[in-house]
Amino acid sequence: MITYDQLFIAGTWTAPSGTDLLDIRSPHDGTLLGRAAQAHPADVDRAVAAARASFDEGTWRRTPPLERVAVLRRFNALREESAERIAELTATENGSAVWFTRAGQPGLTRQANAYLKAAEEFDWEQTLAPSDLDSPVRSVVRREAIGVVAAVIPWNSPFSSATSKILPALLAGNSVVLKVSPENSLSMGLLAELLEKTGLPEGVVSVLPADRETSEYLVSHPEVDKIAFTGSTRAGRRIAAIAGEQLKRVSLELGGKSAAVILPDADVDRAVRGLKFSSLLNNGESCIAQTRILAPRSRYEEVVAGLREVVESLRVGDPADPETFIGPMIRRDQQEQVRRYIALGIEEGARLVTGGPQVPAGLERGNYVTPTVFADVDNSMRIAQEEIFGPVLVVIPYEDEDDAVRIANDSEYGLSGGVWSTSEEHALAVARRLRTGTVTVNGAPVGFDGPFGGFKASGLGREFGAVGLGTYTEYQTITV
């Protein structure tokens, strides 16, 4: 049993405005894992006021960038020391298989190191030579912190989502109010403990678990200067409307329905083994999951058979078991939503290759879904167009390369995608035609030095590396 009966506001643990504690239950079997205080608007007011004061009157934004780097490097070291605890707690709380949460720990280090390196090399101030050589005027261009940042993250990968926002925001000199999902109250309590030990000045950072209503109160707060959001496209549209009305800076990392294009010359065995990870990572509860599998008609049944074999080999069960590949959905309503989509696919006329809407035998106490593969899917079907956010794959046939690109781009989303080919040059040529923010070739992992984000309804702005750091700054030009 873990209990957080206080909130981490302005760098210290303090009593919440309310007395209610939320029960955090295991998605595996419903057992009680812990209880945690939840933030209400009065707590948001305190956190934002402290952030405002720390930004306007404090020292953090005036601290030299390399000194800010040193402080955040200490945070990264503390997180690395707690890697196993983070992995186990996230698996227990989220239902993510522990192989996945453990495998993600080095990724958190690489993500942080990319931001730290970017901050060390960033052009915080530069003098531009005049384009007119006879002009006596020169321009000094500075990158300034924006102010108070409201960072709002989802439940599916809490540590990665949190650090992808608080690290660049803090490195740029901003003050941050991080709003986390109630489901992640325990793991984000651990994050707050690490931030407490980091040595940040008072008021610079708060961590608030809260519901959607309180989240909207935060992003609407007049003292918030920038919103950084990861979550659903529907929520992103609402936040963009609020930001537009108030002229706040905003960055949005939203949903996806990513396509994996298997080219005719691909090694199909390698591709389907790779898609086990690219398409089904984190129980399929991932915005970058490549859940639309595009296969050439000449090799279509080979791809379908390979995916069936891979999916039927996956162990579904207790996320704490290292042999488990697919754990439960995080909540009962999420489980029911995924099962409804599977039933819808059958109604739409897709061929059910394996899986189905039934709960796996023996796992009825948890929020489990049977991993499912559909074939003979038309890209106009809802199961091909809508983000299911669970272990459900659709296999779509294509006629030729132009048809494959057309189908891949026929989506309101554009977050991620993949291309499989024995020719890297060929794969790169196809990847350049895809209207999506990130494309992986032959299962390569997403890098952290380059920008990450989406086209179309998958968002606005970019994260990671120097580009991600820059989204937390304003330009100031001084002419001399």
N, C-alpha and C positions, 0 to 999 in steps of 0.2 A: 504494500500500500504506500503510495506516494501522495503527499498532501501539500498543496501550495495554497495556503489560506490568505496570502498577501499578494499584491501586485508589484511588479518591478517598474516603478515610475521614477523617471529622472535619475536613474542610477542607484536607487535604493529600494528596498522592500518596504512597502507601506500598506496599511489597512485599506481595503477597497471601500467604495461608497456603499455597496450592498453587502448583505450578509450571506447570500446564497452561494453554495459551492456546487459545481457541476460534477456529477458522477461520470468518470471516464471508464468505459467498459471495453473489454476485449472483443474485437470483431470475430475472433476465433470461436469463443464459447460464451460470451456475455458476462464473464466474471468481472468483478470490480477491480480495476487497476489502481485507481486513485481518485482524488477529488481536487478541484482547483477553483479558485475565485475567478469570476468573470467581470470584465470591465463594463461600466455603464457610461453614459455621457458625462457625468460628473468626473469620472476618472480620466476620460479623454481630455476634458478641459484642463485638469491639473497637468497632464503629460504635455499637452500642447503649450500651455503657459510656461512650463519649465523649459521646453525646447526653444520657445521664442526668446526667453530671457537669456538662455545660454548662447543663442546665436547672436543676439543683438548686443549683449553686454559681456559675454564670457570670452574665454581665451581660445577655444578650439579652432574657430575659423581663422584666427590670427596665428595659430601655431604653424611654423614652417612645414611644408609638405613632407619633407623627409622625416621630421619628428612624428608626424601623423602616421607615416608608414611604419615607423618603429613600434608605435603603440599597437597598430593593427596586426603587425607581425607577431606580437606577443599573444594577441587573441588567437591567431591561427595555431600557434604552438599549444595553447591551452586546449583548443578543440582537438588537435591531433592526439594529445594525451588522453582525451576522453573518447576516442574513436569507437572503441568496443562498446562502451556504455551507450553512446549515441545509436550505434547500429542495433543493439538489442532492444533499447527502449522504443525506437521507431518501429521495429518489427512488431513488437508487442502492441503498441498503441495504434498503428496504422493497418496492421495485417499484412504489411509488405514482407515477403520472404526474406529471412535473415541473410541468405546468400547475396541478395540484392542490396540490402542496407550496408552489409560489410564491403561489398564491391564498390559502393559509392563513396567510401571514406577517402581513398586516394584522389578521387575526382574532386572532392571538396578542397583538398590541399592544392590541386592543380588550378582550380578556379581561383582560390585566394592568391596563389603565387602570381597568376596572370594579372590580377588587379594590382598587387603590390609592385610588380615590375612596371606596369603601365604608369603608376603614380610616380615612381622614381624617374622615369624617362619623359614624363608629360611636359609639354610646353606650357607651364603655368604662366609664363610671361615672355613675350618676344617683341623685338623691335623690328618693324618692317621698313625696308628700304623704300624710298619714294619711287613710284613708277616714272615720274618726271624728274630727271636727274638735276634739273635746274631749280627744283622746288626746295625751299628750306624746311618744309614740314616733314616730320617723321611721325609714325604711328606706333604707339606702345599698346600691344594687345594683351590683355590679361584674362585669365579664366578665374572667375569668382564663384564661390559656393552660392547656391540658389537661396537657401534659407532653411525653413522647416519642411522636412520630407515626411509624408505619410506613406509608409510602405505597407501594402496589404497583400498577403500571400495566401495560397490555398493549402489544403491539407495533404495533398498527395506526395509531396517531397519536401517537407518543411525546412530542413536544414539547408538544402541547396537553394530553395527559393529565398529563404531569409538572408543568407550570406551573399547571394547574387545582388541584393539590394543594399543591405546595410554597409557592406564593405566599401563599394564605390561612393556611396553617399557620405560616409564618414571620412574616407580618404580625401574627398573634395572639400571637407570642412563644414558640411551641413550638420544639423541636428535632426534626429530621426525618432519618429514614433512608429514602431513596428506593430501592426495589427495581425494577429495570428488566429487560425481557426480554433474553435473550442475543442475539436477532436484532438488537437495537438498541444493541449495545455501542459502536458507533462514534459514532453520533449522540448517544448519552447521555454518551459521553466528552467530546464537544464541550460539552454542557450543563454537565458538571462543570468544564471549563475556564472557562466563563463565571461559574459560581458562585465559583470560586477568585478571580477578579478583582473580585468584587462587594464584598468587604470585610466578610463576615460573621465573627463571632467564632469562635475555634477550637471545634470539636466540634459546632457547630450543625447542620451538614448533611453527609450522606454520600450517595454514589451508587454502588449496587452492582448490576452485572449478575449474574444468578444464575438457576439452574433452579428448578423447582417445589418440590423438596424443601427447598432452602435458603429459598425464599420462605415455606413453611409454618413452618420453624424461626423465621424473623423474626416472623411474626404471632403465633406461640405464645410468644414470648419474654416472661418475666415482667416485664421492665422496660419494655415497650412499653405505653403508656397508651391509645392510639387507633390503629385501623386505618382507613386510607382506601384503598379498592380500586376499580379499574375492571377489568372482565373478564367472563368468562362467568358465567351464572347458576349453573351447577354449582359452579364454584370459589367463587362468592359464598356459596352455602349452606354450604359447608365453613368458610369464614372466619367466617360468622355464628355457626356452632356453637362455634367456638373462642372467639369474642368473648363469647358468652353464658356459656360455661363459666367464663371468667376475669373476667367483668363488665368487659370493655374497652369503651370507646366505639367505635362502628363506623359508617362510611358506605360504601355500596355503590352503584356505578353499573354496572348489569349489562346483560344482553342485550336485544334488541328484535326485533320482527317488525311493523314499523310499517305502518299503512294510510294510503294516500292516497285520499280520497273525492272523486271527480269528480262534482259535482252536475249534474243535467240542464241547468241554465242556464249551465254553464261554457263557456269558450272552449277547445275541445278542443285546437286547435293550440298555444295557449299552454300548456296543461296538460302535454301530452306533451313539449314542449320544456323545460319546467321540471323535469319528472321525470327528464330526462337527468341533471340534477345532484342532485336530491333523492333519487333512487333508486339512482344508480350512482356517487356520489362515492367516491373512494378505492378504485376497482376493486370497489365493493360491499362492501369490508371495513370496514364502518362500522355501529356499533350503532344509529344513528339513520336508516339508509337506509330509505326508504319503498318496500318491496319487494312489498307487497300493494296492487295497484291495483284499487280498487272502482269499477266503471263501471255506469251505469244501462242496463238492457236496451235502452232506446230509442236509445242511442248506443253500444252495446257494440262493434259491429264497427268503428265509426269510431275508437274509442279503441285497439282492438287493432291496426288498420292503421297508426295514427299511431305507436304504440310500435314496431311492426316497422320502420317507415321510419327512426325515430330510431336504434334499436339497430343496424340494419344499416349505418348511416352512420358508426358509431364506428370510429376507427382503433385497432386492438389491436397492441401491439408495444413496442419499446424505451421504457421510462419516461423516459429522458433526452431523447427526441425531443419537442420542443414540440408537434408535431402529434398525438402519441399521446394518446388519451383513456383507454384501459384498458390498464394494465400487467399484469404477472404477479402471481399469488398469492405471498405472501411465502415459503412453504415448499412442498415437494413434497407433504407430507401434506395441507396445506390445499387444494392443487390437486385431489388425488384425492378429497377429501371433497366438494368442490363438484361434481365430475364425477359422483360417485355420486348426489348429490341430483338432478342432471339426469336420470340414468338412472331414478331412482325416480319422478320426475314422469311420465315416459313410461309406466312400469309402472302407475302409479296411474290412468292414463287421461286425463290432461290433454292438450290439443291443443298440440303443439310448433309454435309460430308461426315462430320463427327460432332458430338456434343449435343446441345439442345437446351431447352428451358428448365429441365429438371435440376434440382439441387443434388450434388454428388452424394451418393449413399454413405451414410454414417456421419455426415457433416451438417446435419440439419440444425444443430444448435448455433452454428455460425452463419456469417453472411456470404456463403459460398456460391459460386457460379461454375457451371461446367464449361471449360474451355471449348470454344465452338469454331468450326470452319464452315463457311458457305461457299459453294461454287455456282457457276452459271449465273453470276450476278451482273445485272445491268447497272451502269454507273448512275442511272437516274433513280434507282431504288433508295429509299430512306436509309437502309443499312449501309449504303455506300456514300451517302451525303452527310449524314448526321454523326456527330461525335458520340460514340457509345460509352467510352471510358471504362472498358472492361476487356476480358480476354476473348474477343470476337474478331475473327478475320474474314474478309470477303475477297474472293479470288475472281478477278475480272479478265476476260479474254480480250486480246487486241489483234488487229489484222497486220499492221506494219508499224514501223517506228513512229511515223507521223501520227498514227492512231493512238499509240501509247502516250505520246506527249499530250495529245488533245485530251485524252481521258484523265491523265494525271492533273492537268490544269483545269479540268472541269469540276471545280469545287469552290465554295465560298472561302475556303481556308487556304493558307499558304505558309505553314510554319516549318515543316520538315519534309523529308523525302529521301529516297535512296535509289541507286542504280546499280545493277549487278551485270557484270560482263567480264570476260577473260581479257579484254583489251581495255586498259586504263584510259587510253586516248579516246576510244569509242564511248566509254562511260562518261568521261568528262564532257564530250560533245553533247550528249543527251542531257546531262545535268545542267548545262548552261541554258537549255531550252525550258527548264522547269521553273514555273513562277512560284517559287517558295524560298523562304529565307535561308534555309540550311539544307544541303544535300550531302548525303554520305555515299561514298563509292565502296562497294563490296564490304559493307558493314563496318567501315571505319568509325571510330567514336567521334562524337562532337568535340571540337577543340574549344579551348577557353581563351585563346589569344585573339581570335577573330570575333566579329560581332555576331550575336545570336538574336533572332527575332523573326517576326512574320510579315508576309505580304497580306493584302486584302483583309479579311475579317480575323486574321490571326494576330493583329495588333499594330501598335505604333511604337517606333523607337527600337533601340537595340540594347542588349546587355553584353557583358564580358569584355575583358581587355580594355584597351585605350578608348575605344568607341563607347563602351558601356560606362566608363568613368566620365567621359565627356558629357553624358546626358544629365549629370548631376551638377553641371556648371553653367554659369552665364558668361557671355563675352562682355568685356568692357574695353573700349578703345579710348586711349588718351592721345591726343595729337599735341605735338610739341613743336 
